[in-house]
Amino acid sequence: MSIPTKIHLTPSPDWKDYQLLDSGNGKTLERFGKYLLIRSRPQAIWSASLPTSEWKKANATLVEEKQEYGGKWNILNPMEKSWTIGYKDLRFQLQLSTSRHVGIFPEQAAHWDWIRNRIEDSKKPFRMLNLFGYSGAATAAGIAAGAEVTHVDSSKHAITWANQNIKLSGLQDKPVRWIAEDALKFIKREARRGNTYQGIVMDPPKFGRGSSGEVWDFFKKTPELIEACKGILAKDADFVVMTAYAITASAVVTHQAVEQIVGKKGALESGELVTIEESAGHVLSHAIYTRWSSK
C-alpha cells in the first residue's frame, strides 16, 4: 500500500455562474446564478471581509436545526422557487431544500472536467458508472464526453432531478441507464452478471437511508463497497474517482481505498476539493478525494 507524497488542494476556477463572494463568522455568502445565498460553514472562523450591506443583498439564508444537515431557508429578498445555472455547456436546475444543499456541488466541477478529458482522450467505447449520483452533474459530464453512463441513486427524487438536468443540458438522446437502488446491491448484481466499467465515480455519503429502508454508514459500508467495485472494474479501466464529504478523515483514507480497487498500476492523486473566496482569498475545503488514472 502506497502513501501519498502530496495532498492536492483542487479548486474549480472556471465557473461563471457561481462565486464564493465572502465568508466568515461561520457563514458563506455565495452567488448561484442570479441569487445570493447565505449558508452556514463552521470552518469559516475568520471575520467576514465584505461589509454587512453586501450580505444584506442575499436572497435567502439557511437557518440550521438540530438534526444534521437539516434546516429551513428564510427568504430575505424575492426569488423563484427553482432556477437554472450553467457550467460550460452543462445546465442544472437548483432549488432550496430542507438542507444546506441546493442541487449542485460547485467544487466538484474540477472532477467533471477531469472525467470529460479522460473519456475524450480514451478514444474507445466507454462505460461509466456514477454511484450515489444525486442530481447527475458527473453523469452529464460523462455522456457529454461520449460515454455510456449508468447512474445509481437510491432516491427516486434524485433520479428525477438528474434526468431533468440531462434534458436541460440537451443530452436527453445520449445513452443513460437510470437505477433507483442501493448502490452496493447494484454493484454486486453487476459483478454476478459479468458487467464491467471503464470508469467509476462514487461519492458515498456519511449517512443515508435508501428507499427500501437500507441504512448507509460510511465507515461500516464503504469497505464492502470498495471490495465490490473490484469485481466490476474493466481490464481496460481508465479511471476511478472517489469523493467523501463530512467524515472525520483525511485524503489518506480515500487514497488507500481507491488503491485497494485498482492495485499498483496507474497513478493516484489525492487531496481536497476547495473553493477560493473572492473577497480576501480564504480557502474553504469541502471534501476529500482520490482520482486514479490508468496512465
LINCORFEN-V785552 format. One record per pair of residues at least 12 apart in sequence whose ideal C-beta (glycine too) atoms are under 10 Angstrom apart, sorted by the first residue. I is the first residue (numbers start at 0). J is the second residue. If there is no record, write none. Layout:
i: (I & I)
j: (J & J)
//
This chain:
i: (0 & 0 & 0 & 0 & 0 & 1 & 1 & 1 & 1 & 1 & 2 & 2 & 2 & 3 & 3 & 3 & 3 & 3 & 3 & 3 & 3 & 3 & 3 & 3 & 3 & 4 & 5 & 5 & 5 & 6 & 6 & 6 & 6 & 6 & 6 & 6 & 6 & 6 & 7 & 7 & 7 & 7 & 7 & 7 & 7 & 7 & 7 & 7 & 7 & 8 & 8 & 8 & 8 & 8 & 8 & 8 & 9 & 9 & 9 & 9 & 9 & 9 & 9 & 9 & 9 & 9 & 9 & 9 & 9 & 9 & 10 & 10 & 10 & 10 & 10 & 10 & 10 & 10 & 10 & 10 & 11 & 11 & 11 & 11 & 11 & 11 & 11 & 11 & 11 & 11 & 11 & 11 & 11 & 11 & 12 & 12 & 12 & 12 & 13 & 13 & 13 & 13 & 13 & 13 & 14 & 14 & 14 & 14 & 14 & 14 & 14 & 14 & 14 & 15 & 15 & 15 & 15 & 15 & 16 & 16 & 16 & 16 & 16 & 16 & 16 & 16 & 16 & 16 & 16 & 16 & 16 & 17 & 17 & 17 & 17 & 17 & 17 & 17 & 17 & 17 & 17 & 17 & 17 & 18 & 18 & 18 & 18 & 18 & 18 & 18 & 18 & 19 & 19 & 19 & 19 & 19 & 19 & 19 & 19 & 19 & 19 & 19 & 19 & 20 & 20 & 20 & 20 & 20 & 20 & 20 & 20 & 20 & 20 & 20 & 21 & 21 & 21 & 21 & 21 & 21 & 21 & 21 & 21 & 21 & 21 & 21 & 21 & 22 & 22 & 22 & 22 & 22 & 22 & 22 & 22 & 22 & 22 & 22 & 22 & 22 & 22 & 22 & 22 & 22 & 22 & 23 & 23 & 23 & 23 & 23 & 23 & 23 & 23 & 23 & 23 & 23 & 23 & 23 & 24 & 24 & 24 & 24 & 24 & 24 & 24 & 25 & 25 & 25 & 25 & 25 & 25 & 25 & 25 & 26 & 26 & 26 & 26 & 26 & 26 & 26 & 26 & 26 & 26 & 27 & 27 & 27 & 27 & 27 & 27 & 27 & 27 & 27 & 27 & 27 & 28 & 28 & 28 & 28 & 28 & 28 & 28 & 28 & 28 & 28 & 28 & 29 & 29 & 29 & 29 & 29 & 30 & 30 & 30 & 30 & 30 & 31 & 31 & 31 & 31 & 31 & 31 & 31 & 31 & 31 & 31 & 32 & 32 & 32 & 32 & 32 & 32 & 33 & 33 & 33 & 33 & 33 & 33 & 34 & 34 & 34 & 34 & 34 & 34 & 34 & 34 & 34 & 34 & 34 & 34 & 35 & 35 & 35 & 35 & 35 & 35 & 35 & 35 & 35 & 35 & 35 & 36 & 36 & 36 & 36 & 36 & 36 & 36 & 36 & 36 & 36 & 36 & 36 & 37 & 37 & 37 & 37 & 37 & 37 & 37 & 37 & 37 & 37 & 37 & 38 & 38 & 38 & 38 & 38 & 38 & 38 & 38 & 38 & 38 & 38 & 39 & 39 & 39 & 39 & 39 & 39 & 40 & 40 & 40 & 41 & 42 & 42 & 42 & 42 & 42 & 43 & 43 & 43 & 44 & 45 & 45 & 45 & 46 & 47 & 47 & 47 & 47 & 48 & 48 & 48 & 48 & 48 & 48 & 49 & 49 & 49 & 49 & 53 & 54 & 55 & 55 & 56 & 56 & 57 & 57 & 57 & 57 & 57 & 58 & 58 & 58 & 58 & 58 & 58 & 58 & 58 & 59 & 59 & 59 & 59 & 59 & 59 & 59 & 59 & 59 & 60 & 60 & 60 & 60 & 61 & 61 & 61 & 61 & 61 & 61 & 61 & 63 & 63 & 64 & 64 & 66 & 66 & 67 & 67 & 67 & 67 & 68 & 68 & 68 & 68 & 68 & 68 & 68 & 68 & 68 & 69 & 69 & 69 & 70 & 70 & 70 & 70 & 71 & 71 & 71 & 71 & 72 & 72 & 72 & 72 & 72 & 72 & 74 & 78 & 79 & 79 & 79 & 80 & 80 & 81 & 81 & 81 & 81 & 81 & 81 & 82 & 82 & 82 & 82 & 83 & 83 & 83 & 83 & 84 & 84 & 84 & 84 & 84 & 85 & 85 & 86 & 86 & 86 & 86 & 86 & 86 & 86 & 86 & 86 & 86 & 87 & 87 & 87 & 87 & 87 & 87 & 87 & 88 & 88 & 88 & 88 & 88 & 88 & 89 & 89 & 89 & 89 & 89 & 89 & 89 & 89 & 89 & 89 & 89 & 89 & 89 & 89 & 89 & 90 & 90 & 90 & 90 & 90 & 90 & 90 & 90 & 90 & 91 & 91 & 91 & 91 & 91 & 91 & 91 & 91 & 91 & 91 & 91 & 91 & 92 & 92 & 92 & 92 & 92 & 92 & 92 & 93 & 93 & 93 & 94 & 96 & 100 & 100 & 101 & 102 & 102 & 102 & 102 & 102 & 102 & 102 & 102 & 102 & 103 & 103 & 103 & 103 & 103 & 104 & 104 & 104 & 104 & 104 & 104 & 104 & 104 & 104 & 104 & 105 & 105 & 105 & 105 & 106 & 106 & 106 & 106 & 106 & 106 & 106 & 106 & 106 & 106 & 106 & 107 & 107 & 107 & 107 & 107 & 107 & 107 & 107 & 107 & 107 & 107 & 107 & 108 & 108 & 108 & 109 & 109 & 109 & 109 & 110 & 110 & 110 & 110 & 110 & 110 & 110 & 110 & 110 & 110 & 110 & 111 & 111 & 111 & 111 & 111 & 111 & 111 & 111 & 111 & 111 & 112 & 113 & 113 & 113 & 113 & 113 & 113 & 114 & 114 & 114 & 114 & 114 & 114 & 114 & 114 & 114 & 114 & 114 & 114 & 114 & 114 & 114 & 114 & 115 & 115 & 115 & 115 & 115 & 115 & 115 & 115 & 115 & 116 & 116 & 116 & 116 & 117 & 117 & 117 & 117 & 117 & 117 & 117 & 117 & 117 & 117 & 117 & 118 & 118 & 118 & 118 & 118 & 118 & 118 & 118 & 118 & 118 & 118 & 118 & 119 & 119 & 119 & 119 & 120 & 120 & 120 & 120 & 121 & 121 & 121 & 121 & 121 & 121 & 121 & 121 & 121 & 122 & 123 & 123 & 123 & 123 & 124 & 124 & 124 & 124 & 124 & 125 & 125 & 125 & 125 & 125 & 125 & 125 & 125 & 125 & 125 & 125 & 125 & 125 & 126 & 126 & 126 & 126 & 126 & 126 & 126 & 126 & 126 & 126 & 126 & 126 & 126 & 126 & 126 & 126 & 127 & 127 & 127 & 127 & 127 & 127 & 127 & 127 & 127 & 127 & 127 & 127 & 127 & 127 & 127 & 127 & 127 & 127 & 127 & 128 & 128 & 128 & 128 & 128 & 128 & 128 & 128 & 128 & 128 & 128 & 128 & 128 & 128 & 128 & 128 & 128 & 128 & 128 & 128 & 128 & 128 & 128 & 128 & 129 & 129 & 129 & 129 & 129 & 129 & 129 & 129 & 129 & 129 & 129 & 129 & 129 & 129 & 129 & 129 & 129 & 129 & 129 & 130 & 130 & 130 & 130 & 130 & 130 & 130 & 130 & 130 & 130 & 130 & 130 & 130 & 130 & 130 & 130 & 130 & 131 & 131 & 131 & 131 & 131 & 131 & 131 & 131 & 131 & 131 & 131 & 131 & 131 & 131 & 131 & 131 & 132 & 132 & 132 & 132 & 132 & 132 & 132 & 132 & 132 & 132 & 132 & 132 & 132 & 132 & 132 & 132 & 132 & 133 & 133 & 133 & 133 & 133 & 133 & 133 & 133 & 133 & 133 & 134 & 134 & 134 & 134 & 134 & 134 & 134 & 134 & 134 & 134 & 135 & 135 & 135 & 135 & 135 & 135 & 135 & 135 & 135 & 135 & 135 & 135 & 135 & 135 & 135 & 136 & 136 & 136 & 137 & 137 & 137 & 137 & 137 & 137 & 137 & 137 & 138 & 138 & 138 & 138 & 138 & 138 & 138 & 138 & 138 & 138 & 138 & 138 & 138 & 138 & 139 & 139 & 139 & 139 & 139 & 139 & 139 & 139 & 139 & 140 & 140 & 140 & 141 & 141 & 141 & 141 & 141 & 141 & 142 & 142 & 142 & 142 & 142 & 142 & 142 & 142 & 143 & 143 & 143 & 143 & 143 & 144 & 144 & 145 & 145 & 146 & 146 & 146 & 146 & 146 & 146 & 146 & 147 & 147 & 147 & 147 & 147 & 147 & 148 & 148 & 148 & 148 & 148 & 148 & 148 & 148 & 148 & 148 & 149 & 149 & 149 & 149 & 149 & 149 & 149 & 149 & 149 & 149 & 150 & 150 & 150 & 150 & 150 & 150 & 150 & 150 & 151 & 151 & 151 & 151 & 151 & 151 & 151 & 151 & 151 & 151 & 151 & 151 & 151 & 152 & 152 & 152 & 152 & 152 & 152 & 152 & 152 & 152 & 153 & 153 & 153 & 153 & 153 & 153 & 153 & 153 & 153 & 153 & 153 & 153 & 153 & 153 & 153 & 153 & 154 & 154 & 154 & 154 & 154 & 155 & 155 & 155 & 156 & 156 & 157 & 158 & 158 & 158 & 158 & 158 & 159 & 159 & 161 & 161 & 162 & 162 & 165 & 179 & 179 & 180 & 180 & 180 & 180 & 181 & 181 & 181 & 181 & 181 & 181 & 181 & 181 & 181 & 182 & 182 & 182 & 182 & 182 & 182 & 182 & 182 & 182 & 182 & 182 & 182 & 183 & 183 & 183 & 183 & 183 & 183 & 183 & 183 & 183 & 183 & 183 & 184 & 184 & 184 & 184 & 185 & 185 & 186 & 186 & 186 & 186 & 186 & 186 & 186 & 186 & 186 & 186 & 187 & 187 & 187 & 187 & 187 & 187 & 188 & 188 & 189 & 189 & 189 & 189 & 190 & 190 & 190 & 190 & 190 & 190 & 191 & 192 & 193 & 193 & 194 & 194 & 194 & 195 & 195 & 195 & 195 & 195 & 195 & 195 & 196 & 196 & 196 & 196 & 196 & 196 & 196 & 196 & 197 & 197 & 197 & 197 & 197 & 197 & 197 & 197 & 198 & 198 & 198 & 198 & 198 & 198 & 198 & 198 & 198 & 199 & 199 & 199 & 199 & 199 & 199 & 199 & 199 & 199 & 199 & 199 & 199 & 199 & 199 & 200 & 200 & 200 & 200 & 200 & 200 & 201 & 201 & 201 & 201 & 201 & 201 & 201 & 201 & 201 & 201 & 201 & 201 & 201 & 202 & 202 & 202 & 202 & 202 & 202 & 202 & 203 & 203 & 203 & 203 & 203 & 203 & 203 & 203 & 203 & 203 & 203 & 203 & 203 & 203 & 204 & 204 & 204 & 204 & 204 & 204 & 204 & 205 & 205 & 205 & 205 & 205 & 205 & 205 & 206 & 206 & 206 & 206 & 206 & 207 & 217 & 217 & 217 & 217 & 217 & 217 & 217 & 218 & 218 & 218 & 218 & 221 & 221 & 221 & 221 & 221 & 221 & 222 & 222 & 224 & 224 & 224 & 225 & 225 & 225 & 225 & 225 & 225 & 225 & 226 & 226 & 227 & 228 & 228 & 228 & 228 & 228 & 228 & 229 & 229 & 229 & 229 & 230 & 231 & 232 & 232 & 232 & 232 & 235 & 236 & 236 & 236 & 236 & 236 & 236 & 236 & 237 & 237 & 237 & 237 & 237 & 238 & 238 & 238 & 238 & 238 & 238 & 238 & 239 & 239 & 239 & 239 & 239 & 239 & 239 & 239 & 239 & 239 & 239 & 239 & 240 & 240 & 240 & 240 & 240 & 240 & 240 & 240 & 241 & 241 & 241 & 241 & 241 & 241 & 241 & 241 & 241 & 241 & 241 & 242 & 242 & 242 & 242 & 242 & 242 & 242 & 243 & 243 & 243 & 243 & 243 & 244 & 244 & 244 & 244 & 244 & 245 & 245 & 246 & 246 & 248 & 249 & 249 & 249 & 249 & 250 & 250 & 250 & 250 & 250 & 250 & 250 & 250 & 250 & 251 & 251 & 251 & 252 & 252 & 252 & 253 & 253 & 253 & 253 & 253 & 253 & 253 & 253 & 254 & 254 & 254 & 254 & 254 & 254 & 254 & 254 & 254 & 255 & 255 & 255 & 256 & 257 & 257 & 257 & 257 & 257 & 258 & 258 & 260 & 260 & 261 & 261 & 261 & 261 & 262 & 264 & 264 & 264 & 265 & 265 & 265 & 265 & 266 & 266 & 266 & 266 & 266 & 267 & 267 & 267 & 267 & 268 & 268 & 268 & 268 & 268 & 269 & 269 & 269 & 269 & 269 & 270 & 270 & 270 & 270 & 270 & 270 & 271 & 271 & 271 & 271 & 271 & 271 & 272 & 272 & 272 & 272 & 272 & 273 & 273)
j: (254 & 255 & 258 & 259 & 263 & 254 & 255 & 258 & 263 & 267 & 251 & 254 & 255 & 249 & 250 & 251 & 253 & 254 & 255 & 258 & 267 & 268 & 269 & 270 & 289 & 269 & 268 & 269 & 270 & 249 & 250 & 251 & 254 & 268 & 269 & 270 & 271 & 287 & 109 & 250 & 268 & 269 & 270 & 271 & 272 & 273 & 288 & 289 & 290 & 270 & 271 & 272 & 273 & 275 & 282 & 284 & 106 & 107 & 109 & 110 & 113 & 268 & 269 & 270 & 271 & 272 & 273 & 286 & 288 & 290 & 106 & 108 & 109 & 271 & 272 & 273 & 274 & 275 & 282 & 283 & 86 & 104 & 105 & 106 & 107 & 108 & 109 & 110 & 111 & 112 & 272 & 273 & 274 & 275 & 108 & 109 & 274 & 275 & 86 & 87 & 108 & 109 & 111 & 112 & 30 & 84 & 85 & 86 & 87 & 105 & 106 & 108 & 274 & 32 & 84 & 85 & 86 & 87 & 30 & 31 & 32 & 33 & 83 & 84 & 85 & 86 & 90 & 91 & 93 & 103 & 105 & 29 & 30 & 31 & 32 & 84 & 85 & 86 & 103 & 105 & 106 & 108 & 274 & 30 & 31 & 35 & 105 & 274 & 276 & 277 & 278 & 40 & 105 & 106 & 273 & 274 & 275 & 276 & 277 & 278 & 281 & 282 & 283 & 35 & 47 & 48 & 49 & 53 & 54 & 56 & 57 & 276 & 277 & 278 & 37 & 43 & 47 & 48 & 49 & 50 & 53 & 54 & 276 & 277 & 278 & 279 & 281 & 38 & 40 & 42 & 43 & 44 & 45 & 46 & 47 & 48 & 49 & 274 & 276 & 277 & 278 & 279 & 281 & 282 & 283 & 40 & 43 & 44 & 45 & 46 & 47 & 48 & 49 & 54 & 276 & 278 & 279 & 281 & 40 & 43 & 44 & 45 & 46 & 47 & 54 & 39 & 40 & 41 & 42 & 43 & 44 & 45 & 47 & 38 & 39 & 40 & 41 & 43 & 47 & 54 & 57 & 60 & 61 & 39 & 40 & 42 & 43 & 47 & 61 & 99 & 274 & 276 & 281 & 283 & 47 & 48 & 49 & 53 & 54 & 56 & 57 & 60 & 276 & 277 & 278 & 57 & 101 & 105 & 274 & 276 & 56 & 57 & 58 & 84 & 277 & 58 & 82 & 83 & 84 & 91 & 93 & 101 & 102 & 103 & 105 & 82 & 83 & 84 & 85 & 91 & 93 & 58 & 78 & 79 & 82 & 83 & 84 & 57 & 58 & 59 & 76 & 77 & 78 & 79 & 82 & 84 & 93 & 95 & 101 & 53 & 54 & 55 & 56 & 57 & 58 & 59 & 60 & 75 & 76 & 78 & 57 & 58 & 59 & 60 & 61 & 72 & 75 & 78 & 93 & 95 & 99 & 101 & 54 & 55 & 57 & 58 & 59 & 60 & 61 & 62 & 72 & 73 & 75 & 57 & 59 & 60 & 61 & 63 & 70 & 72 & 98 & 99 & 100 & 101 & 60 & 61 & 62 & 63 & 70 & 99 & 99 & 283 & 285 & 63 & 281 & 282 & 283 & 284 & 285 & 276 & 281 & 283 & 281 & 276 & 279 & 281 & 279 & 276 & 278 & 279 & 281 & 276 & 277 & 278 & 279 & 280 & 281 & 276 & 277 & 278 & 279 & 278 & 75 & 75 & 76 & 75 & 76 & 73 & 74 & 75 & 76 & 78 & 72 & 74 & 75 & 76 & 77 & 78 & 79 & 95 & 71 & 72 & 73 & 74 & 75 & 76 & 78 & 95 & 101 & 72 & 73 & 74 & 75 & 73 & 95 & 96 & 98 & 99 & 100 & 101 & 98 & 99 & 97 & 98 & 97 & 98 & 98 & 205 & 206 & 245 & 96 & 97 & 98 & 99 & 100 & 204 & 205 & 206 & 245 & 97 & 98 & 99 & 96 & 97 & 98 & 99 & 95 & 96 & 97 & 98 & 95 & 96 & 97 & 98 & 99 & 101 & 95 & 95 & 93 & 94 & 95 & 94 & 95 & 93 & 94 & 95 & 101 & 102 & 163 & 94 & 95 & 101 & 102 & 102 & 163 & 164 & 167 & 101 & 102 & 103 & 105 & 167 & 167 & 168 & 103 & 105 & 107 & 108 & 111 & 112 & 136 & 139 & 140 & 168 & 108 & 111 & 112 & 115 & 140 & 143 & 168 & 139 & 140 & 143 & 168 & 169 & 170 & 103 & 108 & 111 & 115 & 135 & 136 & 139 & 140 & 143 & 164 & 165 & 167 & 168 & 169 & 170 & 139 & 163 & 164 & 165 & 166 & 167 & 168 & 169 & 170 & 103 & 105 & 134 & 135 & 136 & 139 & 160 & 161 & 163 & 164 & 167 & 168 & 134 & 160 & 161 & 163 & 164 & 166 & 167 & 134 & 160 & 164 & 160 & 156 & 133 & 134 & 134 & 133 & 134 & 135 & 136 & 157 & 160 & 161 & 163 & 164 & 133 & 134 & 135 & 136 & 164 & 133 & 134 & 136 & 137 & 202 & 242 & 244 & 272 & 285 & 286 & 136 & 272 & 274 & 285 & 242 & 244 & 271 & 272 & 273 & 274 & 283 & 284 & 285 & 286 & 288 & 133 & 136 & 137 & 140 & 200 & 202 & 240 & 242 & 272 & 285 & 286 & 288 & 136 & 140 & 272 & 272 & 273 & 288 & 290 & 136 & 137 & 140 & 200 & 202 & 240 & 242 & 272 & 286 & 288 & 290 & 136 & 137 & 138 & 139 & 140 & 141 & 143 & 144 & 200 & 240 & 140 & 140 & 238 & 240 & 268 & 290 & 292 & 127 & 129 & 136 & 137 & 138 & 140 & 141 & 143 & 144 & 146 & 198 & 200 & 237 & 238 & 240 & 290 & 137 & 139 & 140 & 141 & 142 & 143 & 144 & 145 & 146 & 140 & 144 & 238 & 292 & 141 & 144 & 146 & 197 & 198 & 237 & 238 & 240 & 290 & 292 & 293 & 140 & 141 & 142 & 143 & 144 & 145 & 146 & 148 & 197 & 198 & 237 & 238 & 143 & 144 & 145 & 146 & 144 & 237 & 292 & 294 & 144 & 145 & 146 & 197 & 198 & 235 & 237 & 238 & 293 & 145 & 145 & 197 & 235 & 237 & 145 & 146 & 147 & 197 & 235 & 141 & 144 & 145 & 146 & 147 & 148 & 196 & 197 & 198 & 233 & 235 & 237 & 238 & 141 & 146 & 147 & 148 & 149 & 174 & 176 & 194 & 195 & 196 & 197 & 198 & 199 & 231 & 233 & 236 & 140 & 141 & 142 & 144 & 145 & 146 & 147 & 148 & 149 & 150 & 175 & 196 & 197 & 198 & 199 & 200 & 237 & 238 & 240 & 141 & 146 & 148 & 149 & 150 & 151 & 176 & 178 & 182 & 185 & 186 & 189 & 194 & 195 & 196 & 197 & 198 & 199 & 200 & 201 & 228 & 231 & 232 & 239 & 141 & 142 & 146 & 148 & 149 & 150 & 151 & 152 & 161 & 175 & 178 & 182 & 196 & 198 & 199 & 200 & 201 & 202 & 240 & 149 & 150 & 151 & 152 & 178 & 182 & 183 & 185 & 186 & 199 & 200 & 201 & 202 & 203 & 224 & 228 & 241 & 150 & 151 & 152 & 153 & 154 & 157 & 182 & 200 & 201 & 202 & 203 & 204 & 207 & 215 & 224 & 242 & 148 & 149 & 150 & 151 & 152 & 154 & 157 & 158 & 160 & 161 & 175 & 177 & 178 & 182 & 200 & 201 & 202 & 150 & 152 & 154 & 157 & 158 & 160 & 161 & 164 & 202 & 204 & 152 & 156 & 157 & 158 & 159 & 160 & 161 & 162 & 163 & 164 & 148 & 150 & 152 & 157 & 158 & 160 & 161 & 162 & 163 & 164 & 165 & 168 & 170 & 175 & 177 & 161 & 164 & 168 & 150 & 161 & 198 & 200 & 201 & 202 & 240 & 242 & 150 & 151 & 152 & 161 & 162 & 164 & 165 & 168 & 170 & 173 & 175 & 176 & 177 & 200 & 161 & 164 & 165 & 167 & 168 & 169 & 170 & 173 & 175 & 168 & 170 & 200 & 170 & 173 & 174 & 175 & 198 & 200 & 165 & 168 & 170 & 171 & 172 & 173 & 174 & 175 & 165 & 168 & 169 & 170 & 173 & 173 & 198 & 173 & 174 & 173 & 174 & 175 & 196 & 197 & 198 & 237 & 173 & 174 & 175 & 176 & 196 & 197 & 165 & 170 & 173 & 174 & 175 & 176 & 177 & 196 & 198 & 200 & 174 & 175 & 176 & 177 & 178 & 185 & 189 & 194 & 196 & 199 & 162 & 165 & 175 & 176 & 177 & 178 & 179 & 200 & 176 & 177 & 178 & 179 & 180 & 181 & 182 & 183 & 184 & 185 & 186 & 189 & 201 & 177 & 178 & 179 & 180 & 181 & 182 & 207 & 209 & 210 & 178 & 179 & 180 & 181 & 182 & 183 & 184 & 185 & 204 & 207 & 208 & 209 & 210 & 211 & 213 & 215 & 179 & 207 & 208 & 209 & 210 & 177 & 179 & 210 & 179 & 210 & 179 & 177 & 178 & 179 & 180 & 210 & 177 & 179 & 175 & 177 & 175 & 177 & 177 & 209 & 210 & 209 & 210 & 211 & 213 & 207 & 209 & 210 & 211 & 212 & 213 & 214 & 215 & 220 & 201 & 202 & 203 & 204 & 207 & 209 & 213 & 215 & 220 & 224 & 227 & 228 & 203 & 209 & 213 & 215 & 220 & 221 & 223 & 224 & 226 & 227 & 228 & 209 & 211 & 213 & 227 & 227 & 231 & 199 & 201 & 223 & 224 & 226 & 227 & 228 & 229 & 230 & 231 & 223 & 224 & 226 & 227 & 230 & 231 & 227 & 231 & 227 & 228 & 230 & 231 & 227 & 228 & 229 & 230 & 231 & 232 & 230 & 231 & 230 & 231 & 230 & 231 & 233 & 230 & 231 & 232 & 233 & 234 & 235 & 236 & 228 & 231 & 232 & 233 & 236 & 237 & 238 & 239 & 232 & 233 & 234 & 235 & 236 & 237 & 238 & 293 & 232 & 233 & 236 & 237 & 238 & 239 & 240 & 292 & 293 & 228 & 231 & 232 & 233 & 236 & 237 & 238 & 239 & 240 & 241 & 257 & 260 & 261 & 291 & 238 & 239 & 240 & 241 & 242 & 290 & 221 & 224 & 225 & 228 & 239 & 240 & 241 & 242 & 243 & 253 & 256 & 257 & 260 & 240 & 241 & 242 & 243 & 244 & 286 & 288 & 215 & 216 & 217 & 220 & 221 & 224 & 225 & 241 & 242 & 243 & 244 & 246 & 253 & 256 & 216 & 217 & 220 & 243 & 244 & 245 & 246 & 217 & 218 & 243 & 244 & 245 & 246 & 247 & 218 & 219 & 220 & 245 & 246 & 220 & 243 & 244 & 245 & 246 & 247 & 248 & 252 & 246 & 247 & 248 & 252 & 241 & 243 & 246 & 252 & 253 & 256 & 256 & 259 & 241 & 256 & 260 & 241 & 255 & 256 & 257 & 258 & 259 & 260 & 259 & 260 & 260 & 241 & 256 & 257 & 259 & 260 & 261 & 259 & 260 & 261 & 262 & 260 & 260 & 260 & 261 & 262 & 291 & 293 & 260 & 261 & 264 & 265 & 291 & 292 & 293 & 265 & 291 & 292 & 293 & 294 & 257 & 261 & 265 & 290 & 291 & 292 & 293 & 256 & 257 & 258 & 260 & 261 & 265 & 267 & 289 & 290 & 291 & 292 & 293 & 253 & 257 & 268 & 288 & 289 & 290 & 291 & 292 & 253 & 254 & 256 & 257 & 260 & 269 & 287 & 288 & 289 & 290 & 291 & 272 & 285 & 286 & 287 & 288 & 289 & 290 & 256 & 286 & 287 & 288 & 289 & 272 & 285 & 286 & 287 & 288 & 285 & 286 & 286 & 287 & 287 & 269 & 270 & 271 & 287 & 268 & 269 & 270 & 271 & 272 & 286 & 287 & 288 & 289 & 269 & 287 & 289 & 269 & 287 & 289 & 267 & 269 & 270 & 286 & 287 & 288 & 289 & 290 & 267 & 268 & 269 & 270 & 287 & 288 & 289 & 290 & 291 & 267 & 269 & 289 & 289 & 269 & 288 & 289 & 290 & 291 & 289 & 291 & 289 & 291 & 289 & 291 & 292 & 293 & 291 & 291 & 293 & 294 & 291 & 292 & 293 & 294 & 290 & 291 & 292 & 293 & 294 & 289 & 290 & 291 & 292 & 288 & 289 & 290 & 291 & 292 & 287 & 288 & 289 & 290 & 291 & 284 & 286 & 287 & 288 & 289 & 290 & 283 & 284 & 285 & 286 & 287 & 288 & 284 & 285 & 286 & 287 & 288 & 285 & 286)
//
